[in-house]
């Protein structure tokens, strides 16, 4: 069982909504403290999107949408265990 913190609930909602809206840019990863994963998503979206006429941006947006929905559908305890205790970076 994780140590529950009120800021974790705020981060769960904020990361979920940002994953749905701005998922292609990796903003939700930065909110959760996953800087490397967020930077990877940002670079793939911007640089890859430039060379593929936005196709990789759409792929990253789809990944962000899925992750945002996963964040919002997890219970609070499960979310904290998965993303703060076990530090699972992807999905």
Order of alpha helices (4+ residues) and beta strands (2+ residues): alpha-alpha-alpha-alpha-alpha
